[in-house]
Amino acid sequence: MSLADIDRQHVLAAIAEYDELGRDEFLAKYGFGRSVRYVVVHEDKDYDSKALVGAAHDYATGQALRASEFSGGVQTVVARLTEIGFEFRDLKAVPKREAKARYGELPNVPPGTVFPSRKAAAASGVHRALIAGIVGTRALGAESIVASGGYEDDVDYGTVIIYTGHGGQDASGKQVKDQTFESPGNAALQTSMIKGAAVRVIRGPDADSPHAPDEGYRYDGLFRVEDAVRERGRRGYLVCRFRMVAVASAVDMIIAPEEALVSGEEQHPAPPTGNETPGRRSTTAQRIVRSTSVADYVKNLYDHTCQMCGVRLTVGDRGYSEGAHIQALGGLHRGPDSAANVLCLCPNCHVLFDYGALIVQDNHAIVRNGKPDGTTLHVHPSHAIGEQYLAHHREAHS
């Protein structure tokens, strides 16, 4: 008997049966009582966590677990279900009315607020999960993360955090298998990157970071996810790494009303007021110096025709295309600014390629949103594309 036999699809099957039978009949069938402490929260409904695991084991192995065969606490049921992407509510800590998704800044929780424990942070709503380091969904994005050195590939530079996604650790916290962007928390951070939405960052104690609190959990404001890559970590397994940069000021942001964010139904809130005379501020930034001659060479080689979709845009009598770096220059990628690392793409394909929605296979077949679309990358005889850069792109976004 091992809880490691249970995967996400087995728990979802148990949830479907729970919904079909109803709570009392489901608990009676598998011989469990009602949860007194931790419940799984799925699609805004509560489920008895230990009973779900007992039933999920039946779906995984053909043999249900009895209540007497395992513990339902933080180190067992909560730890396993959190690892495969489920969220919990502590019945003794967070009233149900407070356990709603909240994005952006929270009223009465300014940056610098310190909480004595994860339980207190959850009760405030600043990070609602008791165990999981990421709160959020693929559909809406990430609400918050906890950065506390829980993964050996984390790096904290203060205003920039290289944050490792979740999954692939054993009970001792060692990385023992690959992570994927399909895991719910990692997918949520990807969504925040695509939307440009800010994420709350809470730092916990971390002896390796001078930016972490000595004790407790400190809310350190909003960060944007500027880059995401899947690459080999210290132990040789693929990990999802996110480059998160502090938002200078919440004044720069317009936070949508909560009701427009927490529901999957179509919403039509009133448009934000905006600012007719937006202010300006001086900033100093470092930018990568790109060679325009390299991009121009590739674009002219294809006469501004997209190598993926074949579209040629014209502005008046001029062609328009974009030079897309295969292995991005900045962030976590550090690719070269050379013709071998540049494609000629239309703006649509450029955006999709940057976010991994378009992948070029080793035979140059194009995969669009996870499915082959029957096309191949057009390559000019004079354009020697670096296959190592295409391989990096595939691995980074797979």
N, C-alpha and C positions, 0 to 999 in steps of 0.2 A: 504494500500500500504506500503510495506516494502522492502528495499533492502536485508534484511536478508532472504527473500524468495528465493533469487537467489543463486545457488550453482555452482560449477565449471562446471558440465556437461551441465548446461543450457547456460553458456557463450560459451562453446565449440560448442554447437549446433548453437548458434547465429553466431559464427565465420564461421562455415561451410556454413551457409546460405549467409553470407556476401561474402564468396569466390565464391559461386555459382552464386549469382545475380550480383556481382560487386559492387563497392563502391557507385556509384551514385544511382543505382536502389534500393539498400538496404536502403540508407538514405531516399530516396523518399518514400519508402514503409512505413517506421516507422515515418516519419515526423521530421527528425533531420537534422541539418546542420553539416558541417565538424568541427572536433575538432580544437580549436584554441590554446590549451595549452597541454593537456595530451592525449597521445595515448597509447593503449595497444600494447605491443610488444609480438608477438606469432610466433614462428618458423621463426624469422627474417623478419616478416611483421608487418606493422603498421595497427591498427584498431581504428576507432573513438570510444572512450571509452563510452561516454554517450549514443550513439546510440546502442552499444552492450548491455548495461544494460537494455535499454528500450525493446529490442528484447528478451533478456534473461528472463525478467519478464514474457513475453508471454509464453515462453517454460516452465517456472516454475509454473505459475498459470492459464494460458489460457487468460491472459489479458495483453497486451503490455502497457508500460508506455509512456505517451506523454512527450515531452520535457519540457512543462510548469509545470509538476507535481513534478519535483525534480531537485536538483542542480547537476552539473557535476564536482564539485571541489574536493579538497584533502580530506575533511572531509566526503564526501559521496561516490561518485563513486570510487575514487582512494583507499579510505580506505577499502571498501568492496571487490573490486577485488584483492587488495593486500592480504587481509586476506585469500582468497581462492586460492592464489598462482600465480597470474598474475603479470607481470612486466610492468612498464610504462616508457615512454620516455617523457621528458618535452621539447616541441618544442621550448621553449624560452631559454632553458639552455644547452642542449646537442645536438650538430649537429649529424645527423644520422650516418655519417662516423665514429664517435667516439664511437658509442654505440655497440661495438662488445665485445664478451666475451674475457677476458684476465685473464690468470691464473698465479699465482706466482707473483714475483716482477714486478713492472712496471718501465720503464725507467724514470728517472728524478723525481721519487717519493720515496725518501729514508724514512726509518722508522723515525718517529718523526715529519714528515710533518703535519702541522696543517691547517685545512680548516675552514673558518669562518662559514660554513653552510653545510647542507646535499646537497644542490644544488651545491655548489662548489666541494664537494667530488665527486658527480656524474659527473660533467663536466670533472674532471681529469681522470675518469675511474677507480679510486681506489675502489669505491662502486657505481655501476651504478643505483641502485634503489633509488628513492626519498623517499619512505615510507617503503618498505620491509626491514627487518633486515637481510635477507639472499638473496644473488644473486647466482643462479646456477641452475642446472638441475639434475634430477635423472641419466641421461645417462652420463654426464661428471663430475659431482661433483660440489662443491661449489667454487665460485670465492672468495667471501668475506662475512664477517658478520659485523654488527655494534653491539657493546656491550655498552649499555647505561642504564642498569637497567630497561629496559622496561617490564621485567617479574619478578615477585616477587621471583621466585625460582632461579634467577641468583646469582652466587657467583663469585667474582673476587679476585684471589689471586696474581695477577701480572703476573707471568710466567705461571700460570695455571688458566684457566677460566672454570667454570661450567656454560655452556651456555644453556639456555632454548630455544627449538625450537619454531616455530610459530603456531598460531591457538588457538581457544578456548576462546578468550577474547571478552568482550563486549565493547561498545563504551567508557566506562570509564577506560578501561584497566584492569578490573578484570577478573580473570580466571573463566569461567562459564560453560565450557564443556571440555571433554577430547581432547588431541592432539593425532595424529597418525603419524607413519612414512610414511604414504602414502602422506601426504602433501608435495608439491614440494620442499620447502626449507629444510624440515627435511630429505627427501629422498636424497637431494643433499649432505648434510653433512654426511649421512650414506655412500654414494658412495665415498666421500673423505676419510673416515675412511678405507674402504675396499681397496682402491687404495694406501693408504699411502701418498696421495697428500696434500700439504700444502694449507692453506686458509689464505687470507689477513684478518687481524683483525683491525677494526677501532673502537676506543673508543670515546663515546660521553659523555657529562656531566652526572654525576651520584653522587648524594650527599652521597650515601652509600659506594662508592668505593674510597679509597685513591689513586688508580691507574688511575683514570679518569681525563681528563682535566677539568679545571674550566669552560671553555667555548670552543665552536667550536668542531671540530671533528679531532682527531689525528690518523694518520696511525701508528700502533704499530708493523708492521712487520708480518711475517708468523708464523702460528700456525698449528700444526697437530691435527687431531681429533683422540684421542687415545681410546676413549670408548664412547658408546652410550647405554642408558638405558631408558626404559619407566616406570616411577614410579609415585607414588602419590605425588603431590605437596602440598604446604601449605594449599590450600583450598580443598584438597581431590580429585581433578581431576587428571587424568593421564596426565603427561607432558613428553615430550621427552627431555632428558638432555644429553648434550655432554660434555665430558671432553677434553679440548683443551689445548695443551702444546706448549709453544713458541719454535720455531726452533732456535737453538743456532746461526746458521750462514747460510746465503744463499749460502755460498761457498760449503756447504755440498750437495747442490741440483743441479740437472740438469733439467732445465725447458724446456719442449718440445716446439718446434716451435708453434706459435699461430695457424697456419693453420692445425696442427695436432690435435688441441683440439676443435676448434669451429665448425668443420663440422661433421655431422653424417655419411658422406661417408668414405669409406675405404681410408686411407692415407698410403703412404709409404715414409716417410721422410728419409733423410740420417741418418745413425746411429750417435749418439753423439760421440764426440772425446774421452771423458772419460779421465782417468788419469793413466798413466803407473806406476807412483810412488806416490800413494795416501799418503797424510800426515797423521800424527797421532796427537791426542791431548789428554791430561789427563783430565778426568772428575770424579766428585764424584756423585754417585747416590745411592738412597735408593731402595733396592729390597726386595720383600716379600720372606721370608725364607719358602720354601716348604718342606714338609716331603717326601723324596723319598720312605720311607717305605710304606706310605699310597698308593701312586700311584702304587708301585711295587706289593702290596698286591692285588689290584683290577686287575691289568693286568695279574698277575699269576692266579688269580681265573678264568679268562676267557681264559687262555692259549693264550693270545695276539690275541684273535678273537674279531673283532669289534661287539659291542652290537647292532649296527644299521644295517649294511649291511652284516654282517657275513663273511667279508674278513679277512683272516689271512695272514699277510705279513711275509716273511722269509728273513733273511739276512744270507746266508750260511745255517748253521744248527740252527740258532737262530730266535725265533719269535720277531717281532717288532710291538709295538702298542704304543698309547699315553694315558696317564691319563688325562682326560678332566674334569675340574671342572664344575659342573652344574651351580652353582651360583659362578661366577668368584671371585677370591680372592681379586683382586685389583680394582683400579679405583672407579667406582660408586657402585659396587656390594657388596664388603666386605663379601664374603662367607667364610665358615670355611674350613680348610684343613683336611677333614675327609673322611673316606671311603664312608660314606653315601652321600657325595657330589661329588663323582668322578665316571666317566664312563670310560670304556675301549673302545677306538675308534681308527679306522685307521686314518691316517693323513687327508685324504679327508673329512671324516665325522666330524673330530675334527674342521677343519676350518669352514665348513658349520654350525656346531652347535654353534660355538662361535659367528658367525655373524647372527644367527637367521634364517638361511635358512632351518635348521632342527629343528622342534619343537616336543616335546613329549607330547601328550595329557594326560589327567588324567587317561585314560584307557590304557596308554602306546602305543597307536597307533601313528605312525610317520607321520608327515606332512612335506612334502618336497617342499620348495618354494611356500607355500600357499595351497598345494593340498595334500590330503591323498595319500600315495603311496602304501597302502595295506599291509604294514609291521608293526610289533610291536617291541618294545624294548625287547631284550632278557635279562632276569634278572636271575642270578644264585640264587638258594635257600639260599645261605649263604650271599648274598649281600643285605643288608637292605638299599635300596635307600631312601633318604629323600624326600618324596613327596612335602614338602614345597619348596625344592630347584628347583624341576621341575616346580612348580607353579610360582616361581620367574622368572625362565627363560622364561616361556610362556608370563608372563606379561611384562617383560622387552623388549621382542622382538616382541610383537604382533603389 
